[in-house]
């Protein structure tokens, strides 16, 4: 089988940040890296789940026609964001706004009932806020030029 492009990224030099993982016509996949690869502790599942609910809800309310997917990486170091017809600067701004939203969120997590979610009991808002705040600090001065994986070297 052919090797997929995400395995071509040097995870030894990859840093926290936001990167373009791939471009498929009008669909852009962003790598939102909260944890430097292979440096525990990794993201915990409950706050990842909470971040997924909050980010996806917030982002789809801002850009209902442009958000294709937002979800966690299996390695528990970050998330993938797939957008359609959204420019890079708007994507950076969206991630920053979403992380600020999560870091300040109070109230009931959207989609957290047994009817709405397949694992509604596994959430951790307090830790999700911590992760989001840390990512706000990482992305504070992020630019379109830094979206290239080459920036990590």
DSSP file (Angstrom, degrees, kcal/mol; ACC not computed):
  #  RESIDUE AA STRUCTURE BP1 BP2  ACC     N-H-->O    O-->H-N    N-H-->O    O-->H-N    TCO  KAPPA ALPHA  PHI   PSI    X-CA   Y-CA   Z-CA
    1    1 A X              0   0    0      0, 0.0     2,-0.1     0, 0.0     3,-0.0   0.000 360.0 360.0 360.0 151.2    0.0    0.0    0.0
    2    2 A X        -     0   0    0      1,-0.1     2,-0.3     0, 0.0     0, 0.0  -0.458 360.0-111.4 -71.1 146.5    1.0    3.6   -0.6
    3    3 A X        -     0   0    0     -2,-0.1     2,-0.1     1,-0.1    -1,-0.1  -0.625  33.3-121.7 -78.0 134.3    2.2    5.5    2.5
    4    4 A X    >   -     0   0    0     -2,-0.3     3,-1.4     1,-0.1     4,-0.3  -0.463  18.7-116.9 -80.5 154.0   -0.2    8.3    3.5
    5    5 A X  G >  S+     0   0    0      1,-0.3     3,-1.7     2,-0.2     4,-0.4   0.798 108.4  64.4 -63.3 -32.2    1.0   11.9    3.7
    6    6 A X  G >  S+     0   0    0      1,-0.3     3,-0.6     2,-0.2    -1,-0.3   0.770  98.8  56.0 -66.3 -21.9    0.4   12.4    7.4
    7    7 A X  G <  S+     0   0    0     -3,-1.4    -1,-0.3     1,-0.2    -2,-0.2   0.528  96.1  66.6 -83.9  -5.3    3.1    9.7    8.1
    8    8 A X  G <  S+     0   0    0     -3,-1.7     2,-0.3    -4,-0.3    -1,-0.2   0.591  78.0 100.6 -86.6 -12.3    5.6   11.7    6.0
    9    9 A X  S <  S-     0   0    0     -3,-0.6     2,-1.0    -4,-0.4     5,-0.0  -0.582  83.1-119.5 -75.7 132.2    5.5   14.5    8.6
   10   10 A X    >>  -     0   0    0     -2,-0.3     4,-1.0     1,-0.2     3,-1.0  -0.616  27.1-171.7 -75.6 103.4    8.6   14.4   10.9
   11   11 A X  T 34 S+     0   0    0     -2,-1.0    -1,-0.2     1,-0.2    26,-0.1   0.548  79.0  68.5 -75.6  -6.7    7.0   13.9   14.3
   12   12 A X  T 34 S+     0   0    0      1,-0.1    -1,-0.2    24,-0.0    -2,-0.1   0.771 111.4  30.7 -78.9 -26.9   10.4   14.4   16.0
   13   13 A X  T <4 S+     0   0    0     -3,-1.0    -2,-0.2     2,-0.1    -1,-0.1   0.524  91.5 116.7-107.3  -8.3   10.5   18.1   14.9
   14   14 A X     <  -     0   0    0     -4,-1.0    23,-0.3   139,-0.1     2,-0.2  -0.394  45.9-167.2 -66.8 133.5    6.7   18.8   15.0
   15   15 A X        -     0   0    0     21,-0.1    18,-0.1     1,-0.1    20,-0.1  -0.633  33.8 -74.5-113.6 171.5    5.7   21.5   17.5
   16   16 A X  S    S+     0   0    0     -2,-0.2     2,-0.3    18,-0.1    18,-0.2  -0.392  86.2  81.5 -60.0 144.9    2.5   22.7   19.0
   17   17 A X  E    S-A   33   0A   0     16,-2.2    16,-3.0    -3,-0.1     2,-0.4  -0.981  79.0 -64.7 153.3-162.8    0.6   24.8   16.5
   18   18 A X  E     +A   32   0A   0     -2,-0.3     2,-0.3    14,-0.2    14,-0.2  -0.994  48.5 173.0-129.3 129.6   -1.7   24.7   13.5
   19   19 A X  E     -A   31   0A   0     12,-2.5    12,-3.1    -2,-0.4     2,-0.7  -0.927  38.9-108.2-136.5 155.7   -0.6   23.3   10.1
   20   20 A X  E     -A   30   0A   0    127,-3.0   129,-0.3    -2,-0.3    10,-0.2  -0.787  32.6-179.6 -82.0 116.6   -2.0   22.5    6.7
   21   21 A X  E     -     0   0A   0      8,-3.0     2,-0.3    -2,-0.7     9,-0.2   0.881  61.9 -23.0 -84.7 -42.7   -2.1   18.7    6.7
   22   22 A X  E     -A   29   0A   0      7,-1.5     7,-2.8     2,-0.0     2,-0.4  -0.984  48.8-140.2-164.0 159.4   -3.5   18.3    3.1
   23   23 A X  E     +A   28   0A   0     -2,-0.3     2,-0.5     5,-0.2     5,-0.2  -0.992  15.4 178.7-128.3 123.4   -5.5   20.1    0.4
   24   24 A X  E >   -A   27   0A   0      3,-3.2     3,-2.5    -2,-0.4     2,-0.3  -0.867  64.6 -67.7-126.0  94.6   -8.1   18.2   -1.6
   25   25 A X  T 3  S-     0   0    0     -2,-0.5    -1,-0.1     1,-0.3     0, 0.0  -0.436 119.6 -11.7  56.3-119.1   -9.7   20.6   -4.1
   26   26 A X  T 3  S+     0   0    0     -2,-0.3    59,-1.8    -3,-0.1     2,-0.6   0.478 119.6  93.6 -90.3  -0.4  -11.8   23.0   -1.9
   27   27 A X  E <   -AB  24  84A   0     -3,-2.5    -3,-3.2    57,-0.2     2,-0.5  -0.823  55.8-171.0 -94.8 123.4  -11.4   20.8    1.3
   28   28 A X  E     -AB  23  83A   0     55,-2.4    55,-2.6    -2,-0.6     2,-0.6  -0.961   9.9-152.9-115.6 129.3   -8.4   21.8    3.5
   29   29 A X  E     -AB  22  82A   0     -7,-2.8    -8,-3.0    -2,-0.5    -7,-1.5  -0.897  12.2-161.1-101.3 122.5   -7.4   19.6    6.5
   30   30 A X  E     -AB  20  81A   0     51,-3.3    51,-2.0    -2,-0.6     2,-0.7  -0.856  12.1-142.9-104.4 139.5   -5.7   21.4    9.3
   31   31 A X  E     -AB  19  80A   0    -12,-3.1   -12,-2.5    -2,-0.4     2,-0.8  -0.903  14.2-167.0 -97.4 111.1   -3.6   19.7   11.9
   32   32 A X  E     -AB  18  79A   0     47,-2.9    47,-2.3    -2,-0.7     2,-0.8  -0.870   9.5-165.0-104.7 101.3   -4.2   21.5   15.2
   33   33 A X  E     +AB  17  78A   0    -16,-3.0   -16,-2.2    -2,-0.8    45,-0.3  -0.780  22.0 167.3 -99.5 106.1   -1.4   20.2   17.4
   34   34 A X  S    S+     0   0    0     43,-1.5     2,-0.4    -2,-0.8    44,-0.2   0.756  70.6  41.0 -85.1 -28.1   -2.0   20.8   21.2
   35   35 A X  S    S-     0   0    0     42,-2.4     2,-0.3   -20,-0.1    -1,-0.1  -0.964  89.2-112.8-124.5 136.5    0.8   18.5   22.4
   36   36 A X    >   -     0   0    0     -2,-0.4     3,-1.2     3,-0.2   -21,-0.1  -0.528  53.8 -97.4 -62.9 129.1    4.3   18.0   20.9
   37   37 A X  T 3  S+     0   0    0    -23,-0.3    -1,-0.1    -2,-0.3    39,-0.0  -0.111 101.8  11.5 -53.0 144.6    4.2   14.4   19.5
   38   38 A X  T 3  S+     0   0    0     37,-0.1     2,-0.4     1,-0.1    -1,-0.2   0.734  97.1 113.1  61.6  27.5    5.7   11.7   21.7
   39   39 A X    <   -     0   0    0     -3,-1.2    -3,-0.2     2,-0.1    -1,-0.1  -0.759  64.6-121.7-128.6  86.3    5.9   13.9   24.8
   40   40 A X  S    S+     0   0    0     -2,-0.4     2,-0.1    -5,-0.1    -4,-0.0  -0.189  84.0  75.9 -60.0 158.3    3.5   12.7   27.5
   41   41 A X  S    S-     0   0    0      1,-0.1     2,-0.1    -6,-0.0     3,-0.1   0.384  72.5-162.1 -80.0 142.6    1.2   13.4   29.1
   42   42 A X        -     0   0    0      1,-0.2    35,-0.2    -2,-0.1    34,-0.1  -0.392  34.4 -73.6 -85.6 167.5   -1.1   13.1   26.2
   43   43 A X        -     0   0    0     33,-2.5     2,-0.2    -2,-0.1    -1,-0.2  -0.340  51.0-122.7 -61.7 139.1   -4.6   14.7   26.0
   44   44 A X     >  -     0   0    0      1,-0.1     4,-1.8    -3,-0.1     5,-0.2  -0.573  14.8-124.2 -84.7 149.6   -7.1   12.9   28.1
   45   45 A X  H  > S+     0   0    0     -2,-0.2     4,-2.7     1,-0.2     5,-0.2   0.891 102.7  56.7 -64.4 -43.0  -10.3   11.5   26.4
   46   46 A X  H  > S+     0   0    0      1,-0.2     4,-2.0     2,-0.2    78,-0.9   0.934 112.3  40.1 -60.7 -48.8  -12.9   13.3   28.5
   47   47 A X  H  > S+     0   0    0     76,-0.3     4,-2.8     2,-0.2    -1,-0.2   0.861 113.0  56.1 -68.9 -31.8  -11.7   16.8   27.8
   48   48 A X  H  X S+     0   0    0     -4,-1.8     4,-2.5     2,-0.2    -2,-0.2   0.936 108.1  49.1 -59.0 -44.8  -11.0   16.0   24.2
   49   49 A X  H  X S+     0   0    0     -4,-2.7     4,-2.0     1,-0.2    -2,-0.2   0.910 111.5  48.5 -61.6 -43.8  -14.6   14.9   23.9
   50   50 A X  H  X S+     0   0    0     -4,-2.0     4,-2.5     1,-0.2     5,-0.2   0.919 110.9  50.4 -63.1 -44.5  -15.8   18.1   25.5
   51   51 A X  H  X S+     0   0    0     -4,-2.8     4,-3.2     1,-0.2     5,-0.4   0.893 107.6  54.7 -61.2 -39.7  -13.6   20.2   23.2
   52   52 A X  H  X S+     0   0    0     -4,-2.5     4,-2.2    -5,-0.2     5,-0.3   0.941 110.8  44.6 -59.4 -48.0  -15.0   18.3   20.2
   53   53 A X  H  X S+     0   0    0     -4,-2.0     4,-1.9     2,-0.2    -2,-0.2   0.934 118.9  41.9 -61.8 -47.3  -18.6   19.2   21.2
   54   54 A X  H  X S+     0   0    0     -4,-2.5     4,-2.6     2,-0.2     5,-0.2   0.926 117.2  45.2 -69.6 -45.9  -17.8   22.9   22.0
   55   55 A X  H  X S+     0   0    0     -4,-3.2     4,-3.3    -5,-0.2     5,-0.3   0.953 114.5  47.7 -63.5 -49.9  -15.5   23.5   19.0
   56   56 A X  H  X S+     0   0    0     -4,-2.2     4,-2.2    -5,-0.4    -1,-0.2   0.906 114.9  45.9 -60.4 -42.6  -17.8   21.9   16.5
   57   57 A X  H  X S+     0   0    0     -4,-1.9     4,-1.3    -5,-0.3    -1,-0.2   0.946 117.2  43.3 -65.0 -48.6  -20.9   23.7   17.7
   58   58 A X  H  X S+     0   0    0     -4,-2.6     4,-1.7    -5,-0.2     3,-0.3   0.942 116.4  46.4 -62.6 -49.6  -19.2   27.1   17.9
   59   59 A X  H  X S+     0   0    0     -4,-3.3     4,-3.0     1,-0.2    -1,-0.2   0.888 111.5  50.9 -64.1 -40.5  -17.4   26.7   14.5
   60   60 A X  H  < S+     0   0    0     -4,-2.2    -1,-0.2    -5,-0.3    -2,-0.2   0.758 108.3  53.4 -72.0 -22.9  -20.5   25.5   12.7
   61   61 A X  H  < S+     0   0    0     -4,-1.3     3,-0.4    -3,-0.3    -1,-0.2   0.841 114.7  40.9 -75.9 -33.4  -22.5   28.4   14.1
   62   62 A X  H  < S+     0   0    0     -4,-1.7     2,-0.2     1,-0.2    -2,-0.2   0.895 135.2  18.0 -76.4 -42.1  -19.9   30.8   12.7
   63   63 A X    >X  +     0   0    0     -4,-3.0     3,-1.3    -5,-0.2     4,-1.2  -0.626  69.2 169.2-131.3  71.4  -19.4   29.1    9.4
   64   64 A X  T 34 S+     0   0    0     -3,-0.4    -1,-0.1     1,-0.3    -4,-0.1   0.773  82.1  39.0 -60.7 -27.7  -22.3   26.7    8.8
   65   65 A X  T 34 S+     0   0    0      1,-0.1    -1,-0.3    20,-0.1    -5,-0.1   0.472 115.3  52.6 -99.1  -2.9  -21.4   26.0    5.2
   66   66 A X  T <4 S+     0   0    0     -3,-1.3    18,-2.5    -7,-0.2     2,-0.7   0.582  82.7  86.6-113.0 -12.2  -17.6   25.8    5.6
   67   67 A X  E  <  +C   83   0A   0     -4,-1.2    16,-0.2    16,-0.2     3,-0.1  -0.824  40.3 167.8 -97.0 116.1  -17.0   23.3    8.5
   68   68 A X  E     -     0   0A   0     14,-2.7     2,-0.3    -2,-0.7    15,-0.2   0.856  65.0 -16.5 -90.4 -43.1  -16.8   19.7    7.2
   69   69 A X  E     -C   82   0A   0     13,-1.5    13,-3.1     2,-0.0    -1,-0.3  -0.981  45.2-172.0-163.4 146.4  -15.4   18.0   10.3
   70   70 A X  E     +C   81   0A   0     -2,-0.3     2,-0.3    11,-0.2    11,-0.2  -0.938  33.2 134.5-141.1 124.2  -13.6   18.7   13.6
   71   71 A X  E     -C   80   0A   0      9,-2.1     9,-3.2    -2,-0.3     2,-0.1  -0.991  48.8 -81.7-164.5 166.0  -12.4   15.7   15.7
   72   72 A X  E     -C   79   0A   0     -2,-0.3     7,-0.3     7,-0.2     2,-0.3  -0.308  36.9-117.1 -76.6 153.6   -9.5   14.3   17.7
   73   73 A X    >   -     0   0    0      5,-2.7     3,-1.6     1,-0.1     5,-0.2  -0.628  23.1-124.8 -80.2 145.3   -6.4   12.6   16.5
   74   74 A X  T 3  S+     0   0    0     -2,-0.3    -1,-0.1     1,-0.3    -2,-0.0   0.789 110.4  61.7 -61.2 -28.4   -6.0    9.0   17.5
   75   75 A X  T 3  S-     0   0    0      1,-0.0    -1,-0.3   -33,-0.0   -37,-0.1   0.558 106.5-128.7 -76.9  -7.1   -2.6    9.8   19.0
   76   76 A X  S <  S+     0   0    0     -3,-1.6   -33,-2.5     2,-0.2    -2,-0.1   0.848  78.9 111.2  62.1  38.0   -4.3   12.2   21.4
   77   77 A X  S    S-     0   0    0    -35,-0.2   -42,-2.4     1,-0.2   -43,-1.5   0.416  85.2 -41.4-113.7  -3.6   -1.9   15.1   20.6
   78   78 A X  E     -B   33   0A   0    -45,-0.3    -5,-2.7    -5,-0.2     2,-0.3  -0.966  62.3 -78.7 173.8-157.3   -4.5   17.3   18.8
   79   79 A X  E     -BC  32  72A   0    -47,-2.3   -47,-2.9    -2,-0.3     2,-0.4  -0.890  22.3-129.0-135.0 159.6   -7.4   17.6   16.4
   80   80 A X  E     -BC  31  71A   0     -9,-3.2    -9,-2.1    -2,-0.3     2,-0.5  -0.952  18.9-166.6-108.8 136.2   -8.1   17.7   12.7
   81   81 A X  E     -BC  30  70A   0    -51,-2.0   -51,-3.3    -2,-0.4     2,-0.5  -0.992   2.8-164.6-120.3 121.8  -10.3   20.5   11.3
   82   82 A X  E     -BC  29  69A   0    -13,-3.1   -14,-2.7    -2,-0.5   -13,-1.5  -0.935  12.4-178.7-108.8 125.9  -11.6   20.1    7.7
   83   83 A X  E     -BC  28  67A   0    -55,-2.6   -55,-2.4    -2,-0.5     2,-0.4  -0.841  18.0-148.0-121.4 158.9  -12.9   23.2    6.0
   84   84 A X  E    S-B   27   0A   0    -18,-2.5   -57,-0.2    -2,-0.3     3,-0.1  -0.992  79.1 -12.4-128.7 124.3  -14.5   23.9    2.7
   85   85 A X  S    S+     0   0    0    -59,-1.8     2,-0.4    -2,-0.4    -1,-0.1   0.878  95.4 130.0  55.9  43.0  -14.0   27.2    0.9
   86   86 A X        -     0   0    0    -60,-0.3    -1,-0.2   -20,-0.1    -3,-0.1  -0.996  55.9-126.4-125.0 126.7  -12.5   29.0    3.9
   87   87 A X     >  -     0   0    0     -2,-0.4     4,-2.0     1,-0.1     5,-0.2  -0.251  24.7-108.0 -73.5 164.5   -9.2   30.8    3.5
   88   88 A X  H  > S+     0   0    0      1,-0.2     4,-2.5     2,-0.2     5,-0.2   0.884 116.4  50.7 -61.5 -43.5   -6.2   30.1    5.7
   89   89 A X  H  > S+     0   0    0      1,-0.2     4,-2.6     2,-0.2    -1,-0.2   0.906 110.7  49.7 -64.4 -39.6   -6.4   33.4    7.7
   90   90 A X  H  > S+     0   0    0      2,-0.2     4,-2.4     1,-0.2    -1,-0.2   0.871 109.8  52.3 -64.3 -35.5  -10.1   32.8    8.4
   91   91 A X  H  X S+     0   0    0     -4,-2.0     4,-2.4     2,-0.2    -2,-0.2   0.919 110.1  47.5 -66.6 -43.2   -9.3   29.3    9.5
   92   92 A X  H  X S+     0   0    0     -4,-2.5     4,-2.5     2,-0.2    -2,-0.2   0.950 113.6  47.9 -60.1 -48.8   -6.6   30.5   11.9
   93   93 A X  H  X S+     0   0    0     -4,-2.6     4,-2.8     1,-0.2     5,-0.2   0.888 110.4  52.8 -60.4 -39.1   -8.9   33.1   13.3
   94   94 A X  H  X S+     0   0    0     -4,-2.4     4,-2.8     2,-0.2    -1,-0.2   0.923 109.6  47.7 -62.3 -45.2  -11.7   30.5   13.7
   95   95 A X  H  X S+     0   0    0     -4,-2.4     4,-2.5     2,-0.2    -2,-0.2   0.920 113.5  47.9 -64.2 -43.1   -9.4   28.2   15.7
   96   96 A X  H  X S+     0   0    0     -4,-2.5     4,-2.3     2,-0.2    -2,-0.2   0.942 114.4  45.9 -62.6 -47.3   -8.3   31.1   17.9
   97   97 A X  H  X S+     0   0    0     -4,-2.8     4,-2.5     1,-0.2    -2,-0.2   0.900 113.2  50.5 -61.7 -40.8  -11.9   32.2   18.5
   98   98 A X  H  X S+     0   0    0     -4,-2.8     4,-2.5    -5,-0.2    -1,-0.2   0.903 110.3  48.7 -65.5 -41.8  -13.0   28.6   19.1
   99   99 A X  H  X S+     0   0    0     -4,-2.5     4,-2.6     2,-0.2    -1,-0.2   0.885 112.1  49.1 -66.9 -37.7  -10.2   28.0   21.7
  100  100 A X  H  X S+     0   0    0     -4,-2.3     4,-1.3     2,-0.2    -2,-0.2   0.909 110.2  52.1 -65.0 -41.1  -11.1   31.3   23.4
  101  101 A X  H  X S+     0   0    0     -4,-2.5     4,-0.5     1,-0.2     3,-0.4   0.935 112.9  44.3 -58.5 -47.7  -14.7   30.3   23.5
  102  102 A X  H >< S+     0   0    0     -4,-2.5     3,-1.1     1,-0.2    -2,-0.2   0.919 109.7  55.2 -64.5 -44.0  -13.9   26.9   25.0
  103  103 A X  H 3< S+     0   0    0     -4,-2.6    -1,-0.2     1,-0.3    -2,-0.2   0.747 118.5  34.9 -64.6 -21.9  -11.5   28.4   27.6
  104  104 A X  H 3< S+     0   0    0     -4,-1.3    -1,-0.3    -3,-0.4    -2,-0.2   0.358  88.2 131.8-109.5   3.2  -14.2   30.7   28.8
  105  105 A X    <<  +     0   0    0     -3,-1.1     2,-0.3    -4,-0.5    24,-0.1  -0.322  26.3 173.1 -67.7 135.6  -17.2   28.4   28.4
  106  106 A X        +     0   0    0      2,-0.1     2,-0.3    -2,-0.1    -2,-0.0  -0.986  41.1  37.8-134.4 145.5  -19.6   28.1   31.3
  107  107 A X  S    S-     0   0    0     -2,-0.3     2,-0.4     2,-0.0    -2,-0.0  -0.805  98.2 -12.5 119.3-160.1  -22.9   26.2   31.2
  108  108 A X        -     0   0    0     -2,-0.3     2,-0.2     1,-0.1    -2,-0.1  -0.686  66.1-120.6 -86.3 128.7  -24.2   23.0   29.7
  109  109 A X    >   -     0   0    0     -2,-0.4     3,-0.9     1,-0.1    -1,-0.1  -0.496  37.0-108.5 -65.8 129.9  -22.0   21.4   27.1
  110  110 A X  T 3  S+     0   0    0      1,-0.2    -1,-0.1    -2,-0.2   -53,-0.1  -0.328  97.6  12.5 -61.5 140.8  -24.0   21.2   23.8
  111  111 A X  T 3  S+     0   0    0      1,-0.1    -1,-0.2    -3,-0.1    -2,-0.0   0.817  85.0 132.8  68.4  33.3  -25.1   17.7   22.8
  112  112 A X    <   +     0   0    0     -3,-0.9     2,-0.1     4,-0.1    -2,-0.1   0.289  35.4 102.8-104.3  10.7  -24.3   16.2   26.1
  113  113 A X  S  > S-     0   0    0      1,-0.1     4,-1.8     8,-0.0     3,-0.2  -0.476  83.3-109.9 -88.9 165.8  -27.5   14.2   26.8
  114  114 A X  T  4 S+     0   0    0      1,-0.2     6,-0.1     2,-0.2    -1,-0.1   0.817 120.0  52.3 -61.8 -31.7  -27.9   10.4   26.3
  115  115 A X  T  4 S+     0   0    0      1,-0.2    -1,-0.2     5,-0.0     3,-0.0   0.847 115.7  39.4 -71.8 -34.7  -30.1   11.0   23.3
  116  116 A X  T  4 S+     0   0    0     -3,-0.2     2,-0.4     1,-0.1    -2,-0.2   0.672 115.2  45.5 -91.6 -20.0  -27.6   13.3   21.6
  117  117 A X    ><  -     0   0    0     -4,-1.8     3,-0.7     1,-0.1    -1,-0.1  -0.971  60.9-143.9-136.9 140.4  -24.2   11.6   22.3
  118  118 A X  T 3  S+     0   0    0     -2,-0.4    -1,-0.1     1,-0.3    -4,-0.1   0.570 107.3  24.9 -78.2 -10.1  -22.9    8.1   22.2
  119  119 A X  T >  S+     0   0    0     -6,-0.1     3,-1.7     3,-0.1    -1,-0.3  -0.337  74.2 158.1-146.9  56.8  -20.7    8.6   25.3
  120  120 A X  T <   +     0   0    0     -3,-0.7    -2,-0.1     1,-0.3    -6,-0.1   0.641  67.7  60.3 -64.7 -17.7  -22.5   11.4   27.1
  121  121 A X  T 3  S+     0   0    0      1,-0.2     2,-1.2    -4,-0.1    -1,-0.3   0.658  86.2  80.6 -84.9 -15.6  -21.0   10.6   30.5
  122  122 A X    <   +     0   0    0     -3,-1.7     2,-0.3   -77,-0.0    -1,-0.2  -0.684  63.1 118.4 -99.8  86.3  -17.3   11.1   29.5
  123  123 A X        -     0   0    0     -2,-1.2   -76,-0.3   -74,-0.1     2,-0.2  -0.974  36.5-172.7-140.9 153.7  -16.8   14.9   29.5
  124  124 A X     >  +     0   0    0    -78,-0.9     4,-1.9    -2,-0.3     5,-0.1  -0.703   5.3 176.4-150.0  93.2  -14.4   17.2   31.5
  125  125 A X  H  > S+     0   0    0     -2,-0.2     4,-2.4     2,-0.2     5,-0.2   0.884  79.7  57.1 -67.3 -40.6  -15.1   20.9   30.9
  126  126 A X  H  > S+     0   0    0      1,-0.2     4,-1.5     2,-0.2    -1,-0.2   0.930 112.0  40.9 -59.0 -46.4  -12.5   22.1   33.4
  127  127 A X  H  > S+     0   0    0      2,-0.2     4,-2.6     1,-0.2    -1,-0.2   0.852 110.7  57.8 -72.4 -33.9   -9.7   20.3   31.7
  128  128 A X  H  X S+     0   0    0     -4,-1.9     4,-2.6     1,-0.2    -1,-0.2   0.904 105.4  51.8 -60.0 -40.4  -11.0   21.3   28.3
  129  129 A X  H  X S+     0   0    0     -4,-2.4     4,-2.6     2,-0.2    -1,-0.2   0.905 108.7  50.6 -61.4 -41.7  -10.7   24.9   29.3
  130  130 A X  H  X S+     0   0    0     -4,-1.5     4,-2.2     2,-0.2    -2,-0.2   0.944 112.1  46.2 -62.4 -48.5   -7.1   24.3   30.4
  131  131 A X  H  X S+     0   0    0     -4,-2.6     4,-1.9     1,-0.2    -2,-0.2   0.921 114.1  48.5 -59.6 -44.6   -6.2   22.7   27.0
  132  132 A X  H  X S+     0   0    0     -4,-2.6     4,-2.1     1,-0.2    -1,-0.2   0.902 109.8  51.3 -65.5 -41.9   -7.9   25.5   25.1
  133  133 A X  H  X S+     0   0    0     -4,-2.6     4,-1.7     1,-0.2    -1,-0.2   0.915 109.0  51.3 -61.9 -43.1   -6.3   28.3   27.1
  134  134 A X  H  X S+     0   0    0     -4,-2.2     4,-1.7     1,-0.2    -1,-0.2   0.891 109.9  50.0 -61.1 -38.8   -2.8   26.7   26.4
  135  135 A X  H  X S+     0   0    0     -4,-1.9     4,-2.5     1,-0.2    -1,-0.2   0.848 104.0  58.6 -70.6 -32.8   -3.6   26.6   22.7
  136  136 A X  H  X S+     0   0    0     -4,-2.1     4,-0.5     1,-0.2    -1,-0.2   0.917 106.6  49.1 -58.3 -42.3   -4.7   30.2   22.7
  137  137 A X  H >< S+     0   0    0     -4,-1.7     3,-0.7     1,-0.2     4,-0.3   0.898 111.0  49.4 -64.5 -41.0   -1.2   31.1   24.0
  138  138 A X  H 3< S+     0   0    0     -4,-1.7     3,-0.4     1,-0.2    -2,-0.2   0.908 116.8  40.8 -63.8 -42.7    0.5   28.9   21.3
  139  139 A X  H >< S+     0   0    0     -4,-2.5     3,-2.0     1,-0.2    -1,-0.2   0.377  80.3 111.7 -90.2   4.6   -1.6   30.5   18.4
  140  140 A X  T << S+     0   0    0     -3,-0.7    -1,-0.2    -4,-0.5    -2,-0.1   0.847  94.9  18.6 -49.8 -44.5   -1.4   34.1   19.7
  141  141 A X  T 3  S+     0   0    0     -3,-0.4    -1,-0.3    -4,-0.3    -2,-0.1  -0.074  90.0 150.2-117.8  32.5    0.8   35.3   16.8
  142  142 A X    <   -     0   0    0     -3,-2.0     2,-0.3   -50,-0.1    -3,-0.1  -0.403  24.0-168.0 -70.4 141.8    0.2   32.5   14.3
  143  143 A X    >   -     0   0    0     -2,-0.1     3,-0.6     1,-0.1     4,-0.4  -0.806  37.5-106.5-125.5 166.4    0.4   33.5   10.7
  144  144 A X  G >  S+     0   0    0     -2,-0.3     3,-1.6     1,-0.2     4,-0.2   0.868 119.2  60.1 -58.9 -37.2   -0.5   31.9    7.4
  145  145 A X  G >  S+     0   0    0      1,-0.3     3,-1.2     2,-0.2    -1,-0.2   0.838  98.3  58.1 -61.3 -32.9    3.2   31.3    6.8
  146  146 A X  G <  S+     0   0    0     -3,-0.6    -1,-0.3     1,-0.2    -2,-0.2   0.554  83.9  82.6 -76.4  -6.6    3.4   29.2    9.9
  147  147 A X  G <  S+     0   0    0     -3,-1.6  -127,-3.0    -4,-0.4     2,-0.3   0.653  71.9  94.3 -69.9 -14.7    0.8   26.8    8.6
  148  148 A X  S X  S-     0   0    0     -3,-1.2     3,-2.3    -4,-0.2     4,-0.3  -0.637  80.1-134.4 -80.7 132.2    3.5   25.0    6.6
  149  149 A X  G >  S+     0   0    0     -2,-0.3     3,-1.9  -129,-0.3     4,-0.3   0.760 102.2  74.4 -55.4 -24.7    5.0   22.0    8.4
  150  150 A X  G >  S+     0   0    0      1,-0.3     3,-1.5     2,-0.2    -1,-0.3   0.769  80.9  71.4 -60.4 -24.7    8.4   23.4    7.3
  151  151 A X  G <  S+     0   0    0     -3,-2.3    -1,-0.3     1,-0.3    -2,-0.2   0.761  86.6  66.1 -62.7 -23.8    8.0   26.0   10.1
  152  152 A X  G <         0   0    0     -3,-1.9    -1,-0.3    -4,-0.3    -2,-0.2   0.627 360.0 360.0 -76.6 -12.5    8.5   23.2   12.7
  153  153 A X    <         0   0    0     -3,-1.5    -1,-0.2    -4,-0.3    -2,-0.1   0.488 360.0 360.0 -84.3 360.0   12.1   22.6   11.7
